[in-house]
Amino acid sequence: MRRIDFHIHTVASPLDEEFEFNLDSLLTHVEHNALDAIAITNHNLFDGENFKEICDAVGNSIRVFPGVEVSVRNFHVLAICDPRNMVSLSHACAQLPEIRQGDDGISIEEFKRLFGNSSYLVIPHYLKNPRISEADLASLGKLVSGLEVSSQKKWYREYRHTHMPLVMFSDFRCSADRPECWGKYTYVSIEDLEFESLRLAFYDKAKFAIAESEDHFELAPNLFAATGLNVVIGGRSTGKTYFLDSLFSSCDPDDVVYIRQFGIVKDAEEKAFRSKLADEESSIRDDYYEPMNDVIAIMEKLPAKDTVKKSIEDYLNGLTSYAETSAREDEYSRCPIYSGARLPLDNSSVEKKVVNAILTLLDEGPISDDVDRILGRDSLIELLSIAMDHYKKKRLRCKCIERANEIAKKIKEGLKLESSRPPCPEAPFIEAAMRNACVKRFAHLRQATKTEAIVGVSAIGNFKRVIKRVPYKDAKALKKAIGTNANLGGMLQLDDEEYVEQLLKTEGVSHRDRALFDMSVVLLNENNEEVSGGQKAEYLFFRALDKAASHDVVLIDEPESSFDNPFLNKSIATELKKISRRATVFIATHNNVLGVSIKPDGIVYTSLKDGKHRIYSGDATSKKLKAADGVDVDKADVLLQLMEAGREAYKGRKPYYGLA
């Protein structure tokens, strides 16, 4: 098995934070991960001189392949080639535009023109941001060699669902201040590392793996952790935080949560705590009001009431004039199109929603495994293709109607210039009826939301957040909520339809979605009381764990500095075990409640000798903890020394507990 890392950056582009290339950083990365082959894949550029410098530095110790990370639409693709094809790669990269943060990339068609000649390994971001959609993946078709994911958890979850090879690479920036990258490489089962051998390997997903030991979290070659719950132990200043920091910098930011030492205590201070709760309340409000956005978008496009009234008056006057000029009818006015009505407009919003719904099911989510098991990924992809065909047909029909109406309008204008009879005006009744219906529906919504109601209760550890929909207390509160300087005196006393009409007339409103009702968000403890000072840290820790549950890697640094042992044993240990069923958890601790009683799946031991960090690891059931070079230590001795201050101290405490 050969270790490869085909996603390494050595030259900063406009898409990167500025960094200066450091050759020693690259060589350390190669040595630390015992890599057999690398690819240099800078954003939208290939630097031949930089590539030669790297090849000269590594000599024949590893293989170096030229490549590029291309921005395509709103996703990224790695394109890697044989070193003998560097001239073609350089020529293709010279045609790429300068792409900055926020810019769209090149089109798929342009990517195919530049890199679609079958001489490249093409590896798009799959479960890694910015990620490719299923529709765009289908557009690239057989050009795709493999799919890049961002974490080991994602690799294991996705492996059984796709027929394509999955790979995981470091996305490493070779700068002097860049920390080491842990375990972000892929194993490929091939004898030699020639490009053609690699190309053939990508026809068989079984040739790829991300760890030598199956179902383990690989930290480095020959150094493994458990995929579940790992306890990180070590003496003071021996590298526990260094270890967690290194893991954090190695992970994709979207995959990892880091609960740092003393961070909870700092956030529990009164001012910081109020700010945290205010941010949470703001987020809850935004989420609850969000479905109103589509309704408000329609309401804001409605014509003013006086405008509709005038359009009806103008129509009636025009209709009278048309009837009174029947004697002036001529060959132009007798044309059917002269007095014909516009074709009724249509839209493809429903079809678009169906496409988006299927894409949501295909994206990784909390029930992805259930969706795949019950519906099947291949069936969903087939259904997506059918839904996209329906959407395209409906969209084309809508465009045809719009174009037909535009053509008819121009013809009418031409006939009008030639005819002596004025055209029959178009009736505004549909628009008037639509406006009236919208106002009535919005008024009905206001009526239905006037009374106070509990709209959500969410449990977070021993706490619960109660969310209520409440009426506005006064016009001042309404004015602040909707963000206007207009005078709203007496507005809350208007009946529902008058209230809506007044809202539509009010200028300078930034949040019309919040005009119907206010919200109240209260945080309560298990006794249904508002949280006390001592409970703030507990709540914040539960909140952090709640966020962590949706990530692949969770890092926690010495939580015992904030809590007592009964709380750690009863509450935190239970939550951590629950999270570790889905995520890989590393918790650094000196506390035996979390270090031993928690019953971890794996143990990581850190030491520092002569200024050099050493890491040992093993399963919780193992007698020995091993380092990457094969040196081992006795697990029981390490635990007794660090968790109990040694065997003799442990024996000496027994009488005080009545255990002697």
NORVEN-V427277 format. One record per helix or strand of 2 or more residues. SS is the DSSP state (~ for helix, > for strand). FROM is the first residue (numbers start at 1). TO is the last residue. If there is no record, write none. Layout:
SS:FROM:TO, SS:FROM:TO
This chain:
>:2:9, ~:23:32, >:37:43, ~:48:58, >:63:72, >:75:81, ~:83:94, ~:108:115, >:120:127, ~:134:143, >:146:149, ~:152:159, >:165:168, >:172:173, >:186:188, ~:195:201, ~:205:207, >:208:209, >:216:220, >:223:226, >:229:233, ~:240:250, >:256:259, ~:263:267, ~:270:289, ~:292:301, ~:305:324, ~:326:328, ~:336:339, ~:349:362, ~:368:374, ~:377:418, ~:429:448, >:453:460, >:463:470, ~:475:482, ~:491:493, ~:496:505, ~:512:514, >:518:524, ~:533:548, >:553:557, ~:559:561, ~:565:579, >:584:588, ~:592:595, >:602:609, >:612:619, >:624:626, >:632:634, ~:635:644, ~:647:657
